Amino acid sequence: MSPEFLLLGLVVVTALTFDFTNGFRDTANAMATSIATKALSPKAAVLLCAALNLIGAFLSVEVALTVTNAVVNIQAADGSPRPELLADGGYNLLLIVLAGLVGAIMWNLITWLWGLPSSSSHALFGGLIGSTIAGLGWEGVKWAGTGTKLDGVVGKILLPGLISPLVALLVAMVGTRLVFKVTENIALRYREEGFRWGQIGTASLVSLSHGTNDAQKTMGVITLALIGAGVWTDTHSVPLWVKVTCAFAIALGTYLGGWRIIRTMGKGLVEISSPQGMAAESASAAVILSSSQLGFALSTTHVATGSILGSGLGKRGATVRWNVAGRMFAAWLTTIPSAGLVGALMWLVGHLLGGVAGPLVIFAVMVGLAAWMWIHSRREPIGHHNVNDEWTPSPEKVPVGGTR
């Protein structure tokens, strides 16, 4: 077996593993508030979310093309793939992709272990940026587009990542205030029951929109690897089998549910009611769907978190736990550099070992660390049976200023 063929197989398997971790981490983005308000039972919520993620993955390919073209500078001036990346069966490009994926997966798993809703998308881009810099230098990263066109890492990833949670926060805050204003004369019991039904619809829309955005990122990575291996040449389309496998991988991960993150988003940020939950989910769906059609590979976690915080700010007297939000913001700021550092380190390991040994060692490191984190998580298991327990932060996590 040639090193290039083995490496391509490892990239595909690792990419689908990333897709799976993306799914179980991001179930919270769509369903955390519905589970917290008991609009849906935990098991029903993850099943519905998985089904709609599967459908949503087939609705668009704009984000997939962004991932294929917006991070690694794979094209020459005439638009054709750069010949140095295709040399030796694309070994160097495949090694870059594999190392970047491992960096993303490691960050996904460690933040899941900590219960922190950080961005799987930014972890992926951070891992790829780090491994690309290690393998090709700074010029190997497509930092920006040409002229006034928003493209590359800055235009398609960083700017949407900064703007989208703020937009979602404002939309959810305004929506929450309008909801409570319009329904202020309705009895609390009937208001909660009515909005719980509404939450099922809005949570479904978020799940569908999540599939149109996040599943496509893995499609783009696998397509990038296929281009590197010389078995695919079209940078403006995605093979059908890639769409199908990525859709099922993210749906399976979503069904298993990342209960630690669901608990943090549903119970740790805001003491949320059904009207707030519906407003937050509506804001998230609107922002994610709009961005998917524009090809912006934004973080659905950032959008959902911004929406939940906005729903807390929009309700008078609501409890917002800013200490939890602060820990999340810190994770957001360190996601790209942390995943990038791991991606660069993995590329160096693979490059130094070379041949078949390099990719196999990288893959073995990923499997070993993932197994250790899963075993460690069993010490304090969180699942559908306790995800809705009351939030009781340890004393060192209680914020100063009385906002719990």
Secondary structure as UniProt FT lines:
FT   HELIX           3..36
FT   TURN            37..38
FT   HELIX           42..56
FT   TURN            57..58
FT   HELIX           62..70
FT   TURN            77..78
FT   HELIX           83..114
FT   HELIX           120..136
FT   HELIX           138..140
FT   TURN            147..148
FT   HELIX           152..153
FT   HELIX           154..158
FT   HELIX           159..182
FT   TURN            183..185
FT   HELIX           188..229
FT   TURN            235..236
FT   HELIX           240..256
FT   HELIX           259..263
FT   HELIX           264..268
FT   HELIX           274..294
FT   HELIX           300..314
FT   TURN            316..317
FT   HELIX           322..353
FT   TURN            355..356
FT   HELIX           357..377
FT   TURN            378..379
FT   TURN            384..388
FT   HELIX           395..397
FT   TURN            400..401
//
